[in-house]
Amino acid sequence: MIKKRSIFFPARIVESALFNGIWFYAVWFSAVSGRQAWLGVTLLLLLLHFALVLNKDREVLLALPVVCVGIVIDGLLSIFRVFIFDQNSILPVWLLCLWIAFSTTLIRSLSCFSKPRWLSCCAGGIGGPLSYWGGQQLGAVTFGYSLGFTLSVLSAVWVILLPSCFWIAQQMDKKIEPNANEK
């Protein structure tokens, strides 16, 4: 167990699934509800995470590939008009912030869904589309096709995407020396 303390909180709280889950939903709500208007709040919440986490290098290295995959997938869905964002942008900045926040959940609050594989497929196939549907309900995105078709496409994507993101995070975690940034 890590006993070292971060600036504000004991490390065990900052790294906990509960803290991460609450923080992620704060980021999600700020990004999706506020979009560009609350971008400052969303960015502050991201900065809070990176200020509190003990191993910053590890966090960035775990996040980069997941964020890149997420941007490519959401970018393709936007190009194919599954998603339509305000001002016809392919991907708004607040969505990039969501991908950064999501990447932190893979080794914390969502890690309970990583094994067995069928569980991560089910969690992705249900949770992924529900998140986008919630965003649609709050006006953050418009679906370019019918609700049923869009949710079916998102379900098919997330059945593959969530297990893939877990795999990426696990592979990256194996390559990073644990506690390297805690000295």
N, C-alpha and C positions, 0 to 999 in steps of 0.2 A: 504494500500500500504506500502511496506517495504521501509523505508528511509535509513536504515543503508547501509553504503558503504563497498564494499569488498576492497581488497588490491589495485586493479587497476581501477575498473569500478564501477559506481553506480549499486546497486543490480538489479534495474529494467532492466538494459541492459543485465546483465549476465543471468538473469532468462527469458529474452524475447524469444519468439518463433523465431524471426528473427536471433538473435545472435546464438541461439542453432542450428538452421538449417544450418547456414553458417559454424559453428564450426563442426557439424556432417559431412557435405560434405568434409571439410578439412581432417577430420579423415578418412573418407571413401576413399578419393583419395590417401592419404598417405599410408593407409593399403593395398589397392587393387593394386595400381600402384607400390608401392615400396616393398610390402611384407616384407620379412626379411631384405632386404637392407635398408629400411626406417623405420624399427621398432623403432629406437630411436626417430625419428620425431613423429611417431604415439603415442608412450608413452609420449612424451613431451606434445602433444596436449591433451591427457587424463589428465595428471597432471595439465595442465593449467585449465581445467574445474574444477577439484576438488580443486584447489587453489582459484578459483574465486567464486565458489558457496558458498552461505552463510551457508546453513545447510548441512554440510558434512555427519553427521550421517544419516540424512534422505536420502540423495543421495545414500549412500552405501546400506542402507536397502531397498530402492526401486529397486536398480540395481541387488542385489544378486539373487532373485528368477527368474527374467527375464533372466539374464545371464545364470543361471543354465538350464532353459528350453531351451534356444537357443543352448547351447552346446549339450544337449541331442539330440535335433532334428537334428542339423547339423551333429553330430556324427553318428546318425543312417543313415542319408542320405549318409554320407561318407562310412560307413560300407557296405551299400547296393549298393555302387559304382555309386550312382547318381552323386556324386562329386568325383573328383580325384584331389588331391593336389600334388604340387611338392614334391619330395622325398617320395611319398606314405604315408605321415603322415595322420592320421585320421582328425585332426584339427590343423592347424597352429596357432601360437601365435597371428598373426595379425588378425585372424578371431575372436579370443577371445576378442581382443581390439575392434573390430567392434561391438560385442554384448554389451560390456560395454557402448560404445558410443550410440548405439541404445536405450539402456534402458533409457537414459536421455531424449530422444525425446518424450517419451510417455506422459510426463506431461508438455511438452513445445511445440516444433515445430510440432509434429504429433497429439497433443491433439485435434485438430479440427476434426480429423477423428474418435474420440472415440465414438461419438453418432451421429446419431442412429446406431444401430448394423449393419444394412445392409451396411452403409457407411464404417465402419471399415472392414467388409468382402470384399467389393469391393476394397478398398484401399490395403488391404493385398493381395488379389488375383491378383492384377495388379502390385503393387509396389514391392512386395517381389520377384517375378520371374524376374522383370526387373533389380533389383539390382544384382542378381546372374548372369543374362545374361551380364550385364555390366562388372562384374568381369571376366566372361569367355572371353569377347571381349578383355579385357586388359591382358589376359594370367594368371590370378590369379588362375583359376580353369579350369579343363577340365570336360566336362559332359561325364558320362559313357554310356549314352544312346543318342538317337536322340534328337535334339533340341526341337522338338515338344513334345515328351514324357516327357523330363526333365522339360520343362516349365509348362506342364500340372500337373505334380506331385507337382512342387513348388507352383503352383497356388492353388491346393487343400490343401496343407499344410498351406499356408499363409492365406487362407480364414478363417481358424480356429485359426491359430497362432496369428495374429495381434489382433483380438478381445480378445483372451485369455490373451495376454500381457497387453492390456489396463485394463482388469479386475484385473489381478494380481497387477498392479501398483496402481489402485484405492483402492483395498483392503488393500494393504500395507500402502498407504497414510492415510487411515482412522485410522490405528493402531499407527501411529507415531504422537507424539505431534508436531503440527506445531510450527515452530520457536524455537524448543528446543535447537538448536545449536547456536542461534544468541545472546545469553547472554554474 
